[in-house]
Amino acid sequence: MKMLVAFLAVLAVPATAKPAAPPLACPAPVKPALFISPMGEPFRPQGDDDDPVRRWFDQADRNRDGKLTIDEMMLDADRFFATLDKDGDGELLPSEVYAYEQDLPETRLYQRRPEADPDAKAGANGDAPAARKRKSRAAMADYGGAAGAGRYAFLNIPNPVASADDDINRAVDRNEFRAAAAERFRDLDPGQTKALTLAQLPKTPAQRAANAACLARLKQDAKERRP
């Protein structure tokens, strides 16, 4: 109850002309979201208390000093590349990239929405089809223009593996993959700190959507509690 009161107090603060503040962090538990690493490795939630982003960070942070360097990012890219290079020839051929895409459908640019039953009239709760459609749209996550894997990643790269093909020959060799890792580290380090902490990394669109859904849920709960 105290948490709910504090949340409502924040919502009651009047708007001012100050610069936009970072989104309010939901005080309630936020459902963990799929995370796709900068090089395209998926980390799916393993329970409500899991943190997929931290799992990737801890894996990539080889010396466990709480900081990620460009060398560690490239070493992590080497490790993931080896799992994708099924024949071990040092190159990801179209068939290997396709296998990756099949295993990770989130790399598709667009996700097909569930189709409504054209013969449906009113639901069990009495909603008309139009009302249910509005509810469905309202419940959909807003990823802010991110596409494919970019919805679940720090960087808006729809297919992190295929996009490492720098010479566009439809194959990705180990050097290209390492170069892409270095470039993406620099994209995540605009201040050129040379060492990224977990706190410095941005929230993914999926994380922001999950946080927004948590806030909306608390707001709705608060409305329903009012006498």
N, C-alpha and C positions, 0 to 999 in steps of 0.2 A: 504493500500500500504506500509506503514512504517513497518507493521508487516511482510510482505512478504520480504522486503529488509533485515530486521534483520535476518530472517530465512535463506536467501541465504548467508548472511555473515558468519553465523555459519558453513554452509556446505562447505564454501570455505577455512576454516582453514585447513592447511596441516596436515596429519597424523604424529604422532611421536611415539617413542618407550615407551611412558608413559603407566602405567597400564590402562586397559580399564575403561572408565568413565561410570557412569550410563547413560542409554538411554536418549537422548535428549527429553525433554517434548515438545509436540507439542504446539506451541503458539496459534493455533486456537482451537475452541471448539471441544472437543473429545466426540464422541457419548457414552453415558453411557452404561455399559454392565451389564448383569445379575450378581448378587453376591450371592454366597452360603456361609452362615456363617460356622464357624468351626464345628458346630454341625449339619449342613445340612439344615438350614432354608433358603429358597429362598427369595431374595429381587429383584424383577424385576423392571427395570427402569419405572418411572412414569413421563415420559416427558424428553425432551432434557436437561433440567437444573437439573435433579435429580442426587443424589449421593447415590446409594444403599448401599455402604459401610458405609457411614456416618450415614445413617438411622439405620443400624444394631448397629453401635457403640453407638449412642445416646440412643438406646433402652436398650442396655446391661449396659451402664454406669449409674447405679441406682442413685448415689448421684450427678451426673452431675458435677463432678470435672474435666472432660476432661481426665480421666485416667481409664483404665480398669484393675481390679484386678482379681486374680484367683477366689475369692469368687463371684464376679459379673458374671464371666464367668459361674460358676456352677449354679448360680441362673437363668441365662438366659437359660441354658440347661434345668433346671427344668421346666421353663415356656414352652419351645418348646416341651419337652417330654409330658407334659400334653395335648397339642394339638394333638399329635400323638396317645396317649393312649386312643383310642375311648371308650373302656369299663371301663376305670378307675381302672384296676386291678393292676397297678404299673408295668406292663410288656408289652413290645411291642412284640406281637406274629407275626409269619410269615405273616399272613393276613394283619396286620397293617403296617408292613414294606413294603409289596407289594403295599398297597394302597398309601403309601408315594412315592414309585418309579413310580407308574402310574401317580401321580400328578406332578412329576418332572422327565420328560424323560431325562433330562440332566445327570442323574445318570448313564445312559447306558454308557458302556465303549466306544462304537463306535457309531457314527452318520452316518446314511445312506446318501450317496450323491445322489443328484437328478440325475435321469437317463436321458441321452440324447436320443433324438428321433433318432432311427437307420435309419430312412428314410430321415432324414434332410440332405440337401446338402449345400446350402449357405443361410446365414441369411439375414435379411433385409438390413444389412449394407455390404453385400457381403462377409462376413467372411466364410471361409471354415470350416467344422467341426473340423479339427485338430487345426486351429487357435483359434476357440472358446473354445476348450478344454484347450489350453494353458492359455487363459485368465481366465478361470474358476479356474484353479489350482493356478494361481497367486493371485486371489482374495480371496482364502481361508485363514482363519486365521491360524497362526502358534502358537500352544499352548505349544511348547517346550517339548513335551513328556508327558504332563499332560493328565490324562484320566478321563472320567466321570465327576463327580462334581468337581474334581480337576482343571478342566479348568477354573472354575469360583470362585475359593476359594484361600485362603492364602496357604493352605496345599494340597498336591497332594493325596487326599483321594477320590477314585472314588465313594464310597457310605458312607458318614459320619455317617449315622444312622446304617446300617447293620454292619459296621466295629466296632461299640461299643460293639458288642457281644464278650466279653472277653473270656468266657468259651466255646464258639462255641456250644451252645445248641440250636441255631436257635431262640433264644428269647433274647431281651435286657431289663434288668430290670433297675429301676431308679438308683440304685447304680452304675451299669456299665456305664450308660449314664453320670452320674456325674464324675466318674473316668476318662472317656474319655475326658470330658471337661477340667479337671485339667491337663491331659497329653498334650492336644493340646495347652493349655495356655503356658505350659513350652516349647513346641516346638516353639512357637512364641516369647518366651522370652529367647533366648540363653544367653543374658547378665545378666539374673537373676535380672532384675530391679524391679520385683514384681508388676509393674504398667505400662501398655502399653498405650501410646498415639496413636492417629490416625496416626500421622506422622511416628511412629516407625513401623507400620504394612506394610508388603510388598505389592507390586502391584500383583494382580492376573494375570494369563496368559491371561485372556480375556481383562483385562485393558491394558496390554502391547500390545496385538494385536490391540486394538482399537487405541492406541497411535501411533503405527507403521502405521496403515492405514491412520491416520490423516496426519502424516509426508509425506507419499507417495503421498497423495492427493495434499498437498502443493507443493511438488516437481514437480508433473505433471503439476499443474497450472502454476508454474514458467516457465517450459519448453514451455508451450503453449503461454506464454506472450512474449517470446523472438521474436524479429523481424526476 
